[in-house]
Amino acid sequence: MIDIHCHLLPGMDDGPAHEEEALRMAQAAVRSGIHTIIATPHHATRRYRNASDHIKQQVGAFSELLKERLIELRVFPGQEYRLNGNFVEDYQCGSIQPLADGPYVLVEWPAQEIPVYFSKFLTYMNQYQLQIIVAHPERNAAIMKRPEQVYDWIEQGVLFQVNAQSLLGGFGTKAQKSAVLLCKKHWAHFLASDAHSVLKRGFFLREGYAALQEIGGLFYVDTMKENARRVLHGEQVLPFRAASPMKAIRFFQ
């Protein structure tokens, strides 16, 4: 499996604090069937600044450490960019790191809302042939309240990534219900771990795909796995026939 959202790099954010903890995470990833990770440390939050150059340096150093320890895991640079009003400056100064140096940028919305400038951000990034993947929309309060908004953004070319733990109830029943709906409607294009540690915020990607198969069938699972591969190689992802949002509101009532 390929994991496109994971906080694996040591000492960079709220993921592993040191190298040994990060190595334990890497070993856990391999045991769970993950062979490739795009490392996505937080950037542009109140607590964390991890610009592109720093991420690439850390990926290189950690990859060498994996080789020394004979851990068969490939790691590529990425980033979880917290959307903010300074996105033009952030891009122009080169601090935004696309996933695996391809045309996809993983973006995190604030927990409670979708910023009013999100459309401007999409237009701006489109100028540079960059496509946006929104991380864990199922945990966003605005989406929980009005999930049909996701369909409107998909029509504008936005892609969405659901967390495996959300499907399993790890972030509470509301997030789980939201995640299930997004997958039932085929409004989610990727499943990823968003792992931060070995245990509580572990990978659970294999278990997440099993839950996804119960929701959307084997074809949906295979397509999501193929889309992760395409992101890794900078290829165009496969589209889904997104269902109408008409029944989404009743799902939450």
TORLO-498704 format. One record per residue (C-alpha): z, y, x; residue in three letters; residue number from 1. Coordinates in Angstrom, 3 decimals, always signed. Last residue first. Layout:
// residues N
+----------+----------+----------+--------+-----+
:       up :    north :     east : residu : num :
+----------+----------+----------+--------+-----+
:        Z :        Y :        X :    Ala : NUM :
...
+----------+----------+----------+--------+-----+
This chain:
// residues 253
+----------+----------+----------+--------+-----+
:       up :    north :     east : residu : num :
+----------+----------+----------+--------+-----+
:  +10.762 :  +13.984 :  -30.754 :    Gln : 253 :
:   +9.378 :  +13.384 :  -27.270 :    Phe : 252 :
:   +6.447 :  +11.151 :  -28.252 :    Phe : 251 :
:   +5.736 :  +13.496 :  -31.172 :    Arg : 250 :
:   +4.685 :  +16.174 :  -28.669 :    Ile : 249 :
:   +2.189 :  +13.924 :  -26.889 :    Ala : 248 :
:   +0.321 :  +12.794 :  -29.977 :    Lys : 247 :
:   -2.553 :  +15.331 :  -29.814 :    Met : 246 :
:   -2.863 :  +15.340 :  -26.012 :    Pro : 245 :
:   -6.169 :  +13.443 :  -26.077 :    Ser : 244 :
:   -6.436 :  +10.641 :  -23.535 :    Ala : 243 :
:   -7.698 :  +11.206 :  -20.006 :    Ala : 242 :
:  -10.635 :   +8.998 :  -19.073 :    Arg : 241 :
:   -9.672 :   +8.739 :  -15.442 :    Phe : 240 :
:  -11.458 :  +10.207 :  -12.441 :    Pro : 239 :
:  -11.791 :   +8.437 :   -9.094 :    Leu : 238 :
:  -10.769 :  +10.524 :   -6.113 :    Val : 237 :
:  -13.311 :  +12.235 :   -3.869 :    Gln : 236 :
:  -12.917 :  +11.174 :   -0.260 :    Glu : 235 :
:  -10.695 :  +12.659 :   +2.432 :    Gly : 234 :
:   -9.871 :   +9.320 :   +4.013 :    His : 233 :
:   -6.170 :   +9.287 :   +3.106 :    Leu : 232 :
:   -6.946 :  +10.831 :   -0.275 :    Val : 231 :
:   -9.452 :   +8.065 :   -0.923 :    Arg : 230 :
:   -6.914 :   +5.367 :   -0.084 :    Arg : 229 :
:   -4.430 :   +6.906 :   -2.509 :    Ala : 228 :
:   -7.191 :   +6.993 :   -5.132 :    Asn : 227 :
:   -7.845 :   +3.289 :   -4.566 :    Glu : 226 :
:   -4.188 :   +2.525 :   -5.232 :    Lys : 225 :
:   -4.341 :   +4.572 :   -8.424 :    Met : 224 :
:   -7.490 :   +2.732 :   -9.487 :    Thr : 223 :
:   -5.919 :   -0.652 :   -8.842 :    Asp : 222 :
:   -2.876 :   +0.242 :  -10.947 :    Val : 221 :
:   -5.019 :   +1.558 :  -13.795 :    Tyr : 220 :
:   -7.152 :   -1.600 :  -13.697 :    Phe : 219 :
:   -4.031 :   -3.782 :  -13.767 :    Leu : 218 :
:   -2.769 :   -2.399 :  -17.070 :    Gly : 217 :
:   -1.497 :   +0.974 :  -18.218 :    Gly : 216 :
:   +2.162 :   +0.622 :  -19.117 :    Ile : 215 :
:   +3.041 :   -2.877 :  -17.926 :    Glu : 214 :
:   +0.925 :   -2.293 :  -14.823 :    Gln : 213 :
:   +2.821 :   +0.940 :  -14.182 :    Leu : 212 :
:   +6.111 :   -0.928 :  -14.172 :    Ala : 211 :
:   +4.764 :   -3.292 :  -11.513 :    Ala : 210 :
:   +3.379 :   -0.314 :   -9.597 :    Tyr : 209 :
:   +6.825 :   +1.255 :   -9.613 :    Gly : 208 :
:   +8.437 :   -1.937 :   -8.362 :    Glu : 207 :
:   +6.044 :   -1.998 :   -5.408 :    Arg : 206 :
:   +6.668 :   +1.697 :   -4.786 :    Leu : 205 :
:  +10.464 :   +1.433 :   -4.885 :    Phe : 204 :
:  +10.537 :   +3.582 :   -1.729 :    Phe : 203 :
:  +14.159 :   +4.619 :   -1.330 :    Gly : 202 :
:  +16.024 :   +7.667 :   -2.619 :    Arg : 201 :
:  +19.275 :   +5.804 :   -3.250 :    Lys : 200 :
:  +18.721 :   +3.196 :   -0.523 :    Leu : 199 :
:  +16.582 :   +3.705 :   +2.563 :    Val : 198 :
:  +16.224 :   +7.477 :   +2.449 :    Ser : 197 :
:  +14.013 :  +10.333 :   +1.281 :    His : 196 :
:  +11.271 :   +8.484 :   -0.594 :    Ala : 195 :
:   +8.808 :  +10.496 :   -2.686 :    Asp : 194 :
:   +7.516 :   +6.997 :   -3.541 :    Ser : 193 :
:   +3.992 :   +7.630 :   -4.752 :    Ala : 192 :
:   +1.905 :   +6.894 :   -7.850 :    Leu : 191 :
:   -1.364 :   +8.761 :   -8.164 :    Phe : 190 :
:   -3.777 :  +10.055 :  -10.812 :    His : 189 :
:   -1.358 :  +10.737 :  -13.673 :    Ala : 188 :
:   -2.730 :  +12.010 :  -16.997 :    Trp : 187 :
:   -3.852 :   +8.524 :  -17.973 :    His : 186 :
:   -2.217 :   +9.092 :  -21.395 :    Lys : 185 :
:   +0.076 :   +6.106 :  -20.913 :    Lys : 184 :
:   +0.779 :   +7.302 :  -17.372 :    Cys : 183 :
:   +1.811 :  +10.814 :  -18.372 :    Leu : 182 :
:   +3.838 :   +9.372 :  -21.263 :    Leu : 181 :
:   +5.710 :   +6.958 :  -19.020 :    Val : 180 :
:   +6.520 :   +9.744 :  -16.565 :    Ala : 179 :
:   +7.896 :  +11.989 :  -19.317 :    Ser : 178 :
:  +10.069 :   +9.213 :  -20.699 :    Lys : 177 :
:  +11.353 :   +8.476 :  -17.217 :    Gln : 176 :
:  +12.041 :  +12.152 :  -16.540 :    Ala : 175 :
:  +14.016 :  +12.389 :  -19.769 :    Lys : 174 :
:  +15.829 :   +9.095 :  -19.151 :    Thr : 173 :
:  +17.196 :  +10.018 :  -15.753 :    Gly : 172 :
:  +15.800 :  +10.454 :  -12.260 :    Phe : 171 :
:  +15.932 :   +6.782 :  -11.256 :    Gly : 170 :
:  +14.614 :   +5.595 :  -14.601 :    Gly : 169 :
:  +12.088 :   +3.129 :  -13.187 :    Leu : 168 :
:   +9.054 :   +5.264 :  -14.004 :    Leu : 167 :
:  +10.763 :   +8.194 :  -12.303 :    Ser : 166 :
:  +11.473 :   +6.038 :   -9.261 :    Gln : 165 :
:   +7.752 :   +5.504 :   -8.708 :    Ala : 164 :
:   +7.159 :   +9.251 :   -8.622 :    Asn : 163 :
:   +4.145 :  +10.592 :  -10.524 :    Val : 162 :
:   +1.272 :  +12.389 :   -8.804 :    Gln : 161 :
:   -1.042 :  +14.739 :  -10.706 :    Phe : 160 :
:   -4.530 :  +16.091 :  -10.050 :    Leu : 159 :
:   -5.737 :  +19.566 :  -11.038 :    Val : 158 :
:   -9.427 :  +20.052 :  -11.772 :    Gly : 157 :
:   -9.269 :  +22.667 :  -14.524 :    Gln : 156 :
:   -9.495 :  +20.042 :  -17.283 :    Glu : 155 :
:   -6.564 :  +18.341 :  -15.551 :    Ile : 154 :
:   -4.621 :  +21.573 :  -16.034 :    Trp : 153 :
:   -5.175 :  +21.484 :  -19.787 :    Asp : 152 :
:   -4.148 :  +17.812 :  -19.963 :    Tyr : 151 :
:   -0.922 :  +18.579 :  -18.114 :    Val : 150 :
:   -0.027 :  +21.206 :  -20.688 :    Gln : 149 :
:   +0.257 :  +18.389 :  -23.248 :    Glu : 148 :
:   +3.671 :  +17.605 :  -21.749 :    Pro : 147 :
:   +5.328 :  +20.531 :  -23.574 :    Arg : 146 :
:   +9.119 :  +20.273 :  -23.181 :    Lys : 145 :
:   +9.118 :  +17.709 :  -20.386 :    Met : 144 :
:   +6.287 :  +19.639 :  -18.781 :    Ile : 143 :
:   +8.276 :  +22.888 :  -18.810 :    Ala : 142 :
:  +11.347 :  +21.096 :  -17.439 :    Ala : 141 :
:   +9.462 :  +19.675 :  -14.440 :    Asn : 140 :
:  +10.533 :  +16.152 :  -13.497 :    Arg : 139 :
:   +7.424 :  +14.493 :  -14.948 :    Glu : 138 :
:   +5.291 :  +16.831 :  -12.848 :    Pro : 137 :
:   +6.239 :  +14.714 :   -9.798 :    His : 136 :
:   +3.989 :  +16.342 :   -7.162 :    Ala : 135 :
:   +0.989 :  +18.403 :   -8.240 :    Val : 134 :
:   -2.185 :  +17.480 :   -6.360 :    Ile : 133 :
:   -4.388 :  +20.506 :   -5.693 :    Ile : 132 :
:   -7.939 :  +20.385 :   -4.398 :    Gln : 131 :
:   -9.086 :  +22.386 :   -1.385 :    Leu : 130 :
:  -12.702 :  +23.502 :   -1.071 :    Gln : 129 :
:  -11.693 :  +26.790 :   +0.609 :    Tyr : 128 :
:  -12.573 :  +28.953 :   -2.366 :    Gln : 127 :
:  -10.871 :  +26.337 :   -4.528 :    Asn : 126 :
:   -7.602 :  +27.300 :   -2.884 :    Met : 125 :
:   -7.860 :  +30.830 :   -4.288 :    Tyr : 124 :
:   -8.858 :  +29.742 :   -7.767 :    Thr : 123 :
:   -6.020 :  +27.210 :   -7.912 :    Leu : 122 :
:   -3.500 :  +29.796 :   -6.696 :    Phe : 121 :
:   -4.706 :  +32.280 :   -9.266 :    Lys : 120 :
:   -4.178 :  +29.638 :  -11.967 :    Ser : 119 :
:   -0.660 :  +28.931 :  -10.651 :    Phe : 118 :
:   +0.245 :  +32.629 :  -10.800 :    Tyr : 117 :
:   +2.427 :  +32.259 :  -13.925 :    Val : 116 :
:   +4.555 :  +29.712 :  -12.070 :    Pro : 115 :
:   +5.084 :  +26.455 :  -13.975 :    Ile : 114 :
:   +8.741 :  +26.244 :  -14.922 :    Glu : 113 :
:  +12.182 :  +24.681 :  -14.506 :    Gln : 112 :
:  +12.007 :  +22.599 :  -11.338 :    Ala : 111 :
:   +9.789 :  +24.950 :   -9.341 :    Pro : 110 :
:   +6.330 :  +23.420 :   -8.844 :    Trp : 109 :
:   +5.621 :  +21.201 :   -5.848 :    Glu : 108 :
:   +2.151 :  +21.132 :   -4.325 :    Val : 107 :
:   +0.400 :  +18.384 :   -2.371 :    Leu : 106 :
:   -2.816 :  +19.767 :   -0.883 :    Val : 105 :
:   -6.002 :  +17.690 :   -0.836 :    Tyr : 104 :
:   -9.197 :  +18.376 :   +1.157 :    Pro : 103 :
:   -8.320 :  +16.227 :   +4.182 :    Gly : 102 :
:   -6.045 :  +16.775 :   +7.173 :    Asp : 101 :
:   -4.047 :  +13.655 :   +6.212 :    Ala : 100 :
:   -2.701 :  +15.565 :   +3.195 :    Leu :  99 :
:   -3.328 :  +19.275 :   +3.652 :    Pro :  98 :
:   -0.877 :  +21.276 :   +5.818 :    Gln :  97 :
:   -0.180 :  +24.875 :   +4.780 :    Ile :  96 :
:   +1.108 :  +27.025 :   +7.687 :    Ser :  95 :
:   -2.281 :  +28.284 :   +8.807 :    Gly :  94 :
:   -1.476 :  +32.000 :   +8.741 :    Cys :  93 :
:   -4.142 :  +32.522 :   +6.086 :    Gln :  92 :
:   -2.716 :  +29.777 :   +3.876 :    Tyr :  91 :
:   +0.859 :  +31.034 :   +3.869 :    Asp :  90 :
:   -0.300 :  +34.632 :   +3.434 :    Glu :  89 :
:   -2.366 :  +33.726 :   +0.386 :    Val :  88 :
:   +0.427 :  +31.492 :   -0.979 :    Phe :  87 :
:   +3.060 :  +34.233 :   -0.862 :    Asn :  86 :
:   +3.849 :  +34.065 :   -4.591 :    Gly :  85 :
:   +5.391 :  +30.638 :   -4.308 :    Asn :  84 :
:   +4.373 :  +27.003 :   -4.682 :    Leu :  83 :
:   +6.620 :  +24.671 :   -2.749 :    Arg :  82 :
:   +4.263 :  +22.822 :   -0.396 :    Tyr :  81 :
:   +5.027 :  +19.146 :   +0.074 :    Glu :  80 :
:   +3.326 :  +18.480 :   +3.380 :    Gln :  79 :
:   +1.012 :  +16.080 :   +5.111 :    Gly :  78 :
:   +0.494 :  +14.555 :   +8.519 :    Pro :  77 :
:   -0.389 :  +10.876 :   +8.923 :    Phe :  76 :
:   +1.830 :   +7.887 :   +9.684 :    Val :  75 :
:   +0.677 :   +4.326 :  +10.342 :    Arg :  74 :
:   +3.286 :   +1.590 :  +10.143 :    Leu :  73 :
:   +3.417 :   -1.550 :  +12.232 :    Glu :  72 :
:   +6.859 :   -1.137 :  +13.755 :    Ile :  71 :
:   +6.729 :   -2.382 :  +17.346 :    Leu :  70 :
:   +9.689 :   -0.185 :  +18.397 :    Arg :  69 :
:   +7.602 :   +1.588 :  +21.045 :    Glu :  68 :
:   +4.700 :   +1.904 :  +18.603 :    Lys :  67 :
:   +6.969 :   +3.458 :  +15.978 :    Leu :  66 :
:   +8.264 :   +5.913 :  +18.580 :    Leu :  65 :
:   +4.716 :   +6.973 :  +19.396 :    Glu :  64 :
:   +4.074 :   +7.581 :  +15.699 :    Ser :  63 :
:   +7.264 :   +9.658 :  +15.544 :    Phe :  62 :
:   +6.062 :  +11.964 :  +18.314 :    Ala :  61 :
:   +2.605 :  +12.420 :  +16.808 :    Gly :  60 :
:   +3.986 :  +12.997 :  +13.314 :    Val :  59 :
:   +6.448 :  +15.535 :  +14.736 :    Gln :  58 :
:   +3.737 :  +17.518 :  +16.483 :    Gln :  57 :
:   +1.547 :  +17.457 :  +13.370 :    Lys :  56 :
:   +4.426 :  +18.708 :  +11.218 :    Ile :  55 :
:   +5.194 :  +21.551 :  +13.625 :    His :  54 :
:   +1.572 :  +22.711 :  +13.642 :    Asp :  53 :
:   +1.343 :  +22.615 :   +9.839 :    Ser :  52 :
:   +4.417 :  +24.655 :   +9.003 :    Ala :  51 :
:   +7.765 :  +23.170 :   +8.094 :    Asn :  50 :
:  +10.017 :  +25.849 :   +6.629 :    Arg :  49 :
:  +12.966 :  +24.456 :   +4.720 :    Tyr :  48 :
:  +16.003 :  +25.888 :   +2.955 :    Arg :  47 :
:  +14.673 :  +28.396 :   +0.420 :    Arg :  46 :
:  +11.506 :  +26.341 :   +0.022 :    Thr :  45 :
:   +8.251 :  +27.148 :   +1.811 :    Ala :  44 :
:   +7.683 :  +23.633 :   +3.175 :    His :  43 :
:   +9.169 :  +20.249 :   +2.345 :    His :  42 :
:   +8.194 :  +17.354 :   +4.567 :    Pro :  41 :
:   +5.217 :  +15.238 :   +3.433 :    Thr :  40 :
:   +4.549 :  +12.280 :   +5.710 :    Ala :  39 :
:   +1.398 :  +10.457 :   +4.619 :    Ile :  38 :
:   +2.431 :   +6.847 :   +4.889 :    Ile :  37 :
:   +0.410 :   +3.733 :   +5.717 :    Thr :  36 :
:   +1.293 :   +0.016 :   +5.736 :    His :  35 :
:   +3.543 :   -0.159 :   +2.679 :    Ile :  34 :
:   +4.347 :   -3.719 :   +1.600 :    Gly :  33 :
:   +8.066 :   -3.419 :   +0.877 :    Ser :  32 :
:   +9.025 :   -4.785 :   +4.282 :    Arg :  31 :
:   +6.813 :   -2.162 :   +5.922 :    Val :  30 :
:   +8.530 :   +0.656 :   +4.029 :    Ala :  29 :
:  +11.979 :   -0.701 :   +4.854 :    Ala :  28 :
:  +11.063 :   -0.746 :   +8.550 :    Gln :  27 :
:   +9.896 :   +2.862 :   +8.338 :    Ala :  26 :
:  +13.097 :   +3.873 :   +6.554 :    Met :  25 :
:  +15.156 :   +2.221 :   +9.264 :    Arg :  24 :
:  +13.087 :   +4.143 :  +11.792 :    Leu :  23 :
:  +13.836 :   +7.401 :  +10.002 :    Ala :  22 :
:  +17.561 :   +6.633 :  +10.137 :    Glu :  21 :
:  +17.282 :   +5.908 :  +13.853 :    Glu :  20 :
:  +15.350 :   +9.119 :  +14.434 :    Glu :  19 :
:  +17.829 :  +11.517 :  +12.826 :    His :  18 :
:  +18.680 :  +13.273 :   +9.571 :    Ala :  17 :
:  +16.411 :  +11.225 :   +7.333 :    Pro :  16 :
:  +14.982 :  +13.199 :   +4.379 :    Gly :  15 :
:  +16.497 :  +16.465 :   +3.176 :    Asp :  14 :
:  +14.239 :  +18.424 :   +5.537 :    Asp :  13 :
:  +12.925 :  +18.188 :   +9.087 :    Met :  12 :
:  +15.471 :  +16.132 :  +11.013 :    Gly :  11 :
:  +13.539 :  +12.886 :  +11.050 :    Pro :  10 :
:  +10.076 :  +12.495 :   +9.500 :    Leu :   9 :
:   +9.997 :  +10.162 :   +6.504 :    Leu :   8 :
:   +9.957 :  +12.399 :   +3.450 :    His :   7 :
:   +7.240 :  +10.521 :   +1.555 :    Cys :   6 :
:   +4.294 :  +11.416 :   -0.668 :    His :   5 :
:   +0.895 :   +9.732 :   -0.115 :    Ile :   4 :
:   +2.182 :   +6.156 :   +0.157 :    Asp :   3 :
:   -0.537 :   +3.630 :   +0.947 :    Ile :   2 :
:   +0.000 :   +0.000 :   +0.000 :    Met :   1 :
+----------+----------+----------+--------+-----+
